[in-house]
């Protein structure tokens, strides 16, 4: 993925919340982004599995990056997530976002969250408003 100015990529990659959780921006292009997160003990819930909020945040970070990659400020209107599988501590999750529709002032994105073997962990969908 290319065609995103360095200063925009750096601004998106330096998100303070993502830095707190350990989410890394690994690819960014027009309408697309990839983020990664390695599951650590401090991201687990009381069942000993990754907290849904951590998985959601990984997907949301890819969604935010993809929807803002082209320079317009994209404001989230709605999101939803479906969880499929849990993973172990030490596993790196990948979230790949892609724009699936754009018309007028709104756009829709799908984010697939996968484990290291490419297995489905969660599916996230979101819509943004482009003011």
Phi and psi in degrees as a GROMACS rama.xvg file:
@    title "Ramachandran Plot"
@    xaxis  label "Phi"
@    yaxis  label "Psi"
@TYPE xy
-141.701  -163.468  UNK-2
70.5827  25.147  UNK-3
-117.538  124.018  UNK-4
-56.2617  144.417  UNK-5
-55.0356  -42.167  UNK-6
-65.5934  -34.6781  UNK-7
-69.3398  -43.2812  UNK-8
-60.7992  -43.9617  UNK-9
-63.5774  -39.4157  UNK-10
-64.333  -45.7482  UNK-11
-65.7044  -42.1228  UNK-12
-68.393  -20.4488  UNK-13
-97.7411  22.4417  UNK-14
-56.1284  121.713  UNK-15
-61.7572  -38.201  UNK-16
-65.2738  -43.5141  UNK-17
-62.7478  -40.35  UNK-18
-60.9308  -39.6056  UNK-19
-61.6016  -42.1856  UNK-20
-82.3568  -19.9684  UNK-21
93.7815  21.2256  UNK-22
-83.606  128.033  UNK-23
-110.963  137.757  UNK-24
-85.8457  117.594  UNK-25
-108.308  -18.3278  UNK-26
-154.92  145.777  UNK-27
-150.006  131.058  UNK-28
-151.265  174.998  UNK-29
-57.5648  114.967  UNK-30
71.6044  14.3897  UNK-31
-149.187  149.225  UNK-32
-160.928  155.527  UNK-33
-130.828  132.079  UNK-34
-125.359  157.744  UNK-35
-134.906  152.053  UNK-36
-147.701  125.907  UNK-37
-90.9282  127.11  UNK-38
-72.1487  125.094  UNK-39
-118.224  166.361  UNK-40
-55.7633  -33.8993  UNK-41
-78.0801  0.35591  UNK-42
-105.048  8.03207  UNK-43
-88.8204  154.118  UNK-44
-94.9932  -173.447  UNK-45
-70.2258  -9.42138  UNK-46
-86.5485  -9.90417  UNK-47
85.0425  16.6344  UNK-48
-116.608  161.827  UNK-49
-56.7871  133.232  UNK-50
-62.8965  137.368  UNK-51
-56.6611  -31.9088  UNK-52
-65.8407  -32.3491  UNK-53
-70.0199  -43.4232  UNK-54
-65.6314  -43.2649  UNK-55
-59.2438  -45.4158  UNK-56
-62.2106  -37.9969  UNK-57
-60.6159  -48.6237  UNK-58
-65.379  -41.9403  UNK-59
-63.4806  -35.4093  UNK-60
-65.0356  -40.7957  UNK-61
-66.137  -42.0852  UNK-62
-58.9143  -48.5844  UNK-63
-62.5583  -43.7108  UNK-64
-63.6683  -48.0086  UNK-65
-62.5802  -41.5476  UNK-66
-76.5784  -18.1907  UNK-67
-106.608  2.09627  UNK-68
-64.2345  -27.0192  UNK-69
-93.5042  5.71189  UNK-70
103.586  -27.7697  UNK-71
-72.6634  144.822  UNK-72
-75.1319  119.121  UNK-73
-102.628  127.45  UNK-74
-109.124  122.839  UNK-75
-62.8976  132.422  UNK-76
-102.481  -39.8164  UNK-77
-162.059  151.537  UNK-78
-143.961  159.056  UNK-79
-152.695  156.588  UNK-80
-141.236  143.132  UNK-81
-118.478  130.9  UNK-82
-101.011  137.972  UNK-83
-114.693  -47.2536  UNK-84
-139.689  152.253  UNK-85
-99.0323  160.341  UNK-86
-129.076  173.424  UNK-87
-93.2004  160.713  UNK-88
-59.278  137.964  UNK-89
97.4059  -18.3486  UNK-90
-74.913  141.225  UNK-91
-100.521  124.567  UNK-92
-96.202  146.023  UNK-93
-122.465  134.915  UNK-94
-117.057  121.72  UNK-95
-114.128  115.004  UNK-96
-101.791  142.263  UNK-97
-145.047  142.567  UNK-98
-73.7173  131.538  UNK-99
-111.745  -12.0348  UNK-100
-164.019  141.615  UNK-101
-146.46  131.524  UNK-102
-152.574  126.563  UNK-103
60.9026  -122.369  UNK-104
-101.696  13.4485  UNK-105
-129.059  156.026  UNK-106
-145.675  151.21  UNK-107
-120.123  144.89  UNK-108
-132.45  149.417  UNK-109
-119.568  137.605  UNK-110
-126.393  122.171  UNK-111
-100.202  124.828  UNK-112
-104.023  124.132  UNK-113
-127.662  160.253  UNK-114
-89.2056  -174.237  UNK-115
-64.4781  -23.6464  UNK-116
-92.87  3.14986  UNK-117
86.718  5.26591  UNK-118
-72.3227  143.784  UNK-119
-69.307  125.97  UNK-120
-106.177  -41.1116  UNK-121
-158.893  159.414  UNK-122
-128.222  127.909  UNK-123
-122.68  139.781  UNK-124
-131.225  142.477  UNK-125
-149.783  154.812  UNK-126
-124.463  145.249  UNK-127
-125.056  155.835  UNK-128
-105.454  134.928  UNK-129
-110.958  96.6803  UNK-130
